[in-house]
Amino acid sequence: MDKKNIKKVVLAYSGGLDTSIIIPWLKENYNNCEVIAVSGDVGQGTELDGLEEKALKTGASKLYIEDLTDEFVNDFIIPTVKAGALYEEYMLGTSFARPLIAKRLVEIAKAEGADAICHGCTGKGNDQVRFELAIKAFAPDMAIIAPWREWTIKSREEEIAYAEAHNVPLKITRETNYSKDKNLWHLSHEGLDLEDPGNEPQYEKEGFLEMGVSPLQAPDTPTYVTLEFEKGVPVALDGEKMSAKEIILKLNEIGGANGIGLLDIVENRLVGMKCRGVYETPGGAILYKALKVLETLCLDKYAAHKKQELAITFADLVYNGQWYTPLRKALSAFVDVLEEKCTGTVKLKLYKGNMINAGVWSDYSLYDPEIATFDEDEVYNQADSAGFINLFGLPIKVQAKVDAKNCK
């Protein structure tokens, strides 16, 4: 990439530390190029407040704030939940937001006639891959600028110093400098004391958790929630019809208040290293749990087991930024077929970080109490099991006879 040819750059802009200093850095290092900032609204809430003023003040020519929340929920979150995809227990909150934002970046870059797209992801993280694979999917020849792979800045402390030297306003200090990512699905925390896996997360410290409370601070009485699903998609909460987005936002409130959805893991990053993160996903944890409970009624044994097996592959694809691939699309089609009969109602009891089954009902239930009962029944002949065992165990029996003969 010849820097002289870069006249206009579209920047993935969050207003956080990295992207705030990238605007003046781009202008200093790319011939005073025009910088168009783009913020994809995936439910960051107040983090978007004041972004336009800040972006323009630090050198951007304009700021797009794109409401992507409905697309985020319907086309990314729900398909992933239906797939039961978890990456080492992580509910993929950052992972599936990046491809969506990147797709919108490409659309704006093309409309604006930009020469390059820039992101603020570090060379150690997963997000650089997620952004760039999505960009390649929609603009394979677009130049990509990744300052963390070019500049001499080596740490977040040096970033803060650069910001101060260039009069870039920041909401953080050196003491509160957790690396965070927030959207309507989750909030992640990395860095500072969390870099030592021996340190317990400060769940009870005021201001650490933002989407809920520690289980220790949750109410002493349980909260019940009832979720209705149609073909694996949540359609109602506590008897009230809502969109999937509305359900997630409401479950975030309910789950957060009950200490639900906290996860502290050392995960295996795509780039080869291990990284410790603390995640808040209150509504998501409830959705995953409720759908799994419903599936115990509605999926047959082999379908359930194969879905569980392929959920690992699905999660790997999402985590690794391979959303826009034929395999991910094929797996989603597979899941859609399996979930056709996953319609019903699930009731959960939430209590101090725990989710306890409190009932499940479905017209498509494969559970037949008359067959499963330990009491007397008229539909199951227990004598039939003898022939089944003889046939099912035939390979084991033959192998044992062969082994015994050869031993002699």
C-alpha positions in Angstrom: 0.0 0.0 0.0 1.4 3.4 -1.1 0.6 6.0 1.5 0.6 8.7 -1.1 -2.5 7.1 -2.7 -4.5 7.3 0.6 -6.6 10.4 0.4 -9.8 9.3 2.3 -10.1 6.8 5.1 -13.2 5.3 6.8 -12.4 4.6 10.4 -14.3 2.1 12.7 -14.8 4.6 15.5 -16.0 3.8 19.1 -14.7 7.0 20.8 -12.6 4.8 23.1 -8.9 5.1 23.7 -7.6 3.4 20.6 -9.9 5.0 18.0 -9.7 8.4 19.6 -6.0 8.8 19.0 -6.1 7.1 15.6 -7.8 10.2 14.0 -4.9 12.5 14.6 -2.4 9.7 14.0 -3.9 9.0 10.6 -3.7 12.7 9.6 -0.1 12.9 10.8 1.0 9.7 9.0 -1.2 9.6 5.9 -0.7 13.0 4.3 -3.4 14.8 6.3 -6.0 12.4 4.7 -9.7 12.9 5.2 -11.0 10.7 8.0 -14.6 9.6 8.0 -15.6 8.1 11.4 -18.2 5.3 11.5 -19.8 4.1 14.7 -21.9 1.0 14.5 -24.6 1.1 17.1 -25.0 -2.4 18.4 -26.4 -1.3 21.7 -23.6 0.5 23.5 -26.0 2.9 25.0 -24.5 6.1 26.5 -21.1 5.3 25.0 -22.4 6.9 21.9 -23.2 10.2 23.6 -21.1 13.1 22.5 -19.3 11.1 19.8 -19.9 13.5 16.9 -18.5 16.5 18.8 -15.5 14.4 19.9 -14.8 12.9 16.4 -15.0 16.3 14.7 -12.9 18.0 17.3 -10.1 15.4 16.9 -10.0 15.8 13.1 -12.7 13.7 11.5 -14.6 15.3 8.6 -17.8 13.6 9.6 -19.3 10.8 11.8 -21.8 8.2 10.8 -23.7 6.6 13.7 -25.5 3.6 12.2 -28.3 1.8 14.1 -27.5 -1.9 13.6 -29.3 -3.2 16.6 -32.2 -5.0 14.9 -29.9 -6.6 12.3 -27.5 -7.5 15.1 -30.2 -9.4 17.1 -32.1 -11.0 14.3 -29.3 -12.0 11.9 -26.4 -12.6 14.3 -27.4 -13.2 17.9 -30.5 -15.3 17.4 -28.9 -17.7 14.8 -25.9 -18.2 17.2 -28.2 -18.9 20.2 -30.3 -21.3 18.1 -27.1 -23.1 17.2 -26.2 -23.4 20.9 -22.8 -22.0 20.0 -20.4 -21.3 23.0 -16.7 -20.7 22.6 -15.2 -22.2 25.8 -18.4 -21.0 27.6 -18.0 -17.5 26.1 -21.3 -16.3 24.6 -19.5 -14.6 21.7 -20.7 -11.0 22.4 -17.8 -9.2 20.7 -17.2 -11.9 18.1 -20.5 -11.7 16.2 -20.7 -7.9 16.4 -17.5 -7.3 14.5 -18.6 -8.8 11.1 -21.8 -6.8 11.1 -19.9 -3.5 11.8 -17.3 -4.3 9.2 -20.0 -4.9 6.6 -21.4 -1.5 7.2 -17.9 0.0 7.1 -17.5 -1.4 3.6 -20.9 0.0 2.5 -20.0 3.5 3.6 -16.4 3.3 2.3 -17.8 2.4 -1.2 -20.4 5.2 -1.0 -17.8 7.7 0.1 -15.2 6.6 -2.4 -12.7 5.9 0.3 -9.2 4.5 -0.4 -8.9 2.5 2.8 -10.6 1.2 5.9 -9.0 1.6 9.3 -9.6 -0.2 12.6 -8.1 0.2 16.0 -7.6 -3.5 16.9 -4.3 -4.6 18.4 -2.0 -7.1 16.8 -2.5 -9.4 19.7 -6.3 -9.7 19.6 -9.0 -11.5 17.7 -10.9 -8.5 16.5 -8.3 -7.6 13.8 -9.1 -10.9 12.1 -12.9 -10.5 12.5 -12.9 -7.0 10.9 -10.5 -7.9 8.1 -12.1 -11.2 7.1 -15.4 -9.4 6.8 -13.9 -6.5 4.8 -12.3 -9.1 2.5 -15.7 -10.8 2.0 -17.3 -7.5 0.7 -14.4 -5.5 -0.6 -11.5 -8.0 -1.4 -9.2 -5.3 -2.8 -9.8 -2.6 -0.2 -6.7 -1.3 1.6 -6.8 -1.9 5.3 -4.9 0.3 7.8 -4.2 -1.2 11.3 -2.2 1.4 13.3 -1.3 -1.1 16.0 0.7 -2.9 13.4 2.5 0.3 12.3 3.0 2.8 15.1 5.6 2.9 17.8 3.1 3.0 20.7 3.5 -0.2 22.7 1.0 0.1 25.6 -2.2 1.7 26.7 -0.2 4.0 29.0 1.6 5.3 25.9 -1.8 5.8 24.2 -3.0 7.9 27.1 0.2 10.0 26.9 -0.4 10.5 23.1 -4.0 11.5 23.7 -2.9 14.0 26.4 -0.3 15.5 24.1 -2.8 15.9 21.3 -5.6 17.2 23.5 -7.8 14.2 22.8 -10.5 14.0 25.6 -10.8 10.7 27.4 -13.3 9.2 29.8 -10.7 6.9 31.4 -7.6 7.3 33.6 -4.6 5.2 34.1 -6.3 3.7 37.2 -9.6 2.8 35.5 -8.1 1.7 32.2 -9.9 -1.7 31.8 -10.2 -2.7 28.1 -14.0 -3.1 27.7 -16.4 -3.9 24.9 -20.1 -3.3 25.3 -23.2 -3.9 23.3 -26.8 -4.9 24.0 -25.7 -8.5 24.4 -22.7 -8.3 26.8 -19.9 -6.4 28.4 -16.3 -7.6 28.5 -13.5 -6.6 30.9 -9.8 -7.2 30.3 -6.5 -5.8 31.5 -5.2 -4.3 34.8 -5.6 -6.7 37.8 -7.5 -9.2 35.6 -4.3 -10.0 33.7 -3.3 -12.1 36.7 -5.5 -15.2 36.8 -4.8 -15.4 40.5 -6.8 -12.2 41.1 -10.4 -12.6 41.9 -12.6 -10.2 39.9 -13.9 -7.3 41.9 -17.6 -8.1 41.5 -18.6 -6.4 44.7 -16.6 -3.2 44.0 -18.8 -0.3 43.0 -18.6 0.5 39.3 -16.9 -2.8 38.2 -20.1 -4.5 37.0 -22.3 -2.4 34.7 -25.0 -4.8 33.6 -25.9 -6.3 36.9 -24.7 -7.1 40.4 -22.7 -9.8 42.1 -24.7 -12.9 43.2 -23.8 -11.9 46.8 -25.7 -8.6 46.2 -28.7 -10.2 44.5 -32.2 -10.4 46.2 -32.8 -13.0 48.8 -36.0 -14.1 47.1 -36.1 -15.8 43.6 -37.4 -14.2 40.4 -39.4 -16.3 38.0 -39.3 -15.7 34.2 -41.4 -17.4 31.5 -40.1 -17.5 27.9 -42.0 -18.6 24.9 -40.2 -19.8 21.8 -41.4 -20.3 18.2 -39.0 -22.5 16.1 -36.2 -21.7 18.5 -36.8 -17.9 18.5 -37.9 -16.1 21.6 -41.3 -14.4 21.0 -42.7 -13.6 24.4 -41.6 -12.9 28.0 -43.9 -13.5 31.0 -46.9 -13.8 28.7 -46.2 -10.5 26.8 -45.4 -10.7 23.1 -42.1 -8.8 22.3 -39.4 -8.7 19.6 -36.3 -10.7 20.3 -34.4 -7.4 20.9 -36.9 -6.2 23.5 -36.8 -9.6 25.2 -33.0 -9.5 25.4 -33.0 -6.0 26.8 -35.6 -6.9 29.4 -33.8 -10.1 30.3 -30.6 -8.1 30.8 -32.4 -6.1 33.5 -34.0 -9.1 35.2 -30.9 -11.3 34.9 -28.5 -8.5 35.9 -30.5 -7.8 39.1 -30.2 -11.5 40.0 -26.5 -11.8 39.4 -27.0 -14.0 36.3 -24.5 -14.3 33.4 -21.1 -13.7 35.0 -18.2 -15.6 33.4 -14.5 -15.5 34.3 -12.4 -17.5 31.9 -8.9 -17.9 30.5 -9.7 -18.4 26.8 -7.6 -19.5 23.8 -7.4 -16.6 21.4 -7.3 -17.2 17.7 -3.7 -15.7 17.4 -2.3 -18.4 19.7 -2.1 -16.9 23.2 -4.3 -17.4 26.2 -6.2 -14.3 27.6 -8.2 -13.8 30.8 -11.5 -12.1 30.4 -14.6 -11.4 32.6 -17.9 -11.2 30.8 -21.4 -10.0 31.8 -24.1 -11.6 29.6 -27.3 -11.7 31.8 -30.0 -11.9 29.2 -28.0 -14.1 26.9 -27.3 -16.6 29.7 -31.1 -16.9 30.3 -31.8 -17.4 26.6 -29.2 -20.1 26.2 -30.5 -21.9 29.3 -34.2 -21.7 28.4 -33.7 -22.9 24.8 -31.6 -25.8 25.9 -34.3 -26.8 28.4 -36.9 -26.7 25.6 -34.8 -28.8 23.3 -34.7 -31.6 25.9 -38.4 -32.1 25.0 -38.4 -31.3 21.3 -35.2 -32.8 19.8 -34.6 -36.5 19.4 -31.4 -38.0 20.7 -29.4 -38.1 17.5 -30.4 -34.6 16.4 -29.6 -33.2 19.9 -26.2 -34.9 20.0 -25.2 -33.9 16.4 -26.4 -30.3 17.1 -24.2 -30.3 20.3 -21.2 -31.5 18.3 -21.6 -29.0 15.5 -22.2 -26.2 18.0 -18.4 -26.3 18.7 -17.7 -25.8 15.0 -20.2 -23.0 14.7 -18.7 -21.3 17.8 -15.2 -21.6 16.3 -16.3 -20.0 13.1 -17.9 -17.1 14.9 -15.0 -16.6 17.2 -12.5 -16.8 14.4 -14.3 -14.1 12.3 -15.6 -16.6 9.7 -19.2 -15.5 9.8 -19.4 -14.8 6.0 -18.4 -18.3 4.9 -20.4 -21.1 3.2 -19.9 -23.4 6.2 -21.4 -21.0 8.7 -24.4 -20.4 6.4 -24.8 -24.2 5.9 -24.7 -24.8 9.7 -27.3 -22.1 10.2 -29.5 -23.9 7.7 -29.0 -27.2 9.5 -30.0 -25.5 12.8 -33.1 -23.9 11.3 -34.4 -27.4 10.2 -33.8 -28.9 13.7 -35.4 -26.0 15.4 -38.6 -26.2 13.4 -40.3 -28.1 16.2 -38.7 -26.2 19.1 -41.8 -24.3 20.0 -43.0 -24.1 23.6 -42.7 -22.4 27.0 -40.0 -22.5 29.6 -40.1 -21.3 33.1 -36.9 -20.5 35.1 -36.2 -19.5 38.7 -33.4 -17.0 39.0 -31.7 -16.9 42.4 -28.3 -15.4 43.2 -26.5 -16.2 40.0 -28.3 -19.5 39.5 -30.9 -20.5 36.9 -33.2 -23.3 38.1 -35.6 -25.2 35.9 -39.2 -24.5 37.0 -41.2 -26.1 34.2 -41.3 -26.7 30.4 -44.2 -27.3 28.0 -44.5 -28.0 24.3 -47.1 -29.3 21.9 -44.1 -31.0 20.1 -42.7 -32.7 23.1 -41.3 -36.2 22.5 -41.5 -37.0 26.2 -44.3 -39.4 26.8 -45.0 -39.9 30.5 -47.0 -43.0 29.8 -43.9 -44.7 28.3 -41.4 -43.2 30.8 -43.4 -43.9 34.0 -42.0 -46.3 36.6 -45.6 -47.2 37.4 -47.7 -49.8 35.6 -48.3 -49.0 31.9 -50.0 -50.6 28.9 -47.8 -49.3 26.1 -44.3 -50.6 26.8 -43.4 -54.3 26.8 -40.3 -54.6 29.0 -39.6 -58.1 27.6 -38.8 -56.4 24.2 -35.6 -55.1 25.7 -34.0 -58.6 25.7 -34.0 -58.9 22.0 -32.7 -55.3 21.6 -29.8 -55.9 24.0 -28.9 -59.1 22.1 -28.7 -57.3 18.8 -27.1 -54.1 20.1 -24.5 -56.2 22.0 -23.8 -58.6 19.1 -20.5 -56.9 18.0 -19.2 -57.0 21.6 -20.1 -60.6 21.9 -18.5 -61.6 18.6 -15.3 -59.7 19.5 -15.1 -61.4 22.9 -15.3 -64.8 21.3 -12.6 -64.0 18.8 -10.3 -62.7 21.5 -10.9 -65.8 23.6 -10.1 -68.1 20.7 -6.9 -66.3 19.8 -5.7 -66.3 23.4 -5.9 -70.1 23.5 
